[in-house]
Amino acid sequence: LQYSTTSTMEGMAMIRAVAQWSAELDRHGVDVEERERLMEMVGEVFVQVEEANALCDEVRTAVPETLPVQLDVGFCFSFTPGTRPPAVVVQVWREGGTSGDQQRMLAAWPAADLERRLTLLRDV
């Protein structure tokens, strides 16, 4: 039951995120075909991000002094509207610790780089 409840809540959060991202892409004037392509890419990257987060947790368990990070999927938009298309990125966040450290973004990688980085992480 706990797994079912957790999975349902995660699914609802994902549906809300997709609706929000779709609205944001629409606001930036991205046509429907490009929006669908970007959302398909998000789905593919999201699966890899989940694996990477699980591997990061394993590394953190084995090496407790490792910097605690969490990966997420996002979009990168140009500051000047209409100059460049949005890009799917992998965000690397430092997790907030018990010592009062704040959560903050450390990096944003192009989604195309994730496979290479994930391969390296699997080899750790």
Secondary structure as UniProt FT lines:
FT   HELIX           2..27
FT   TURN            28..29
FT   HELIX           32..62
FT   TURN            64..65
FT   STRAND          69..76
FT   TURN            81..82
FT   STRAND          87..94
FT   TURN            98..99
FT   STRAND          104..110
FT   HELIX           111..113
FT   HELIX           114..122
//
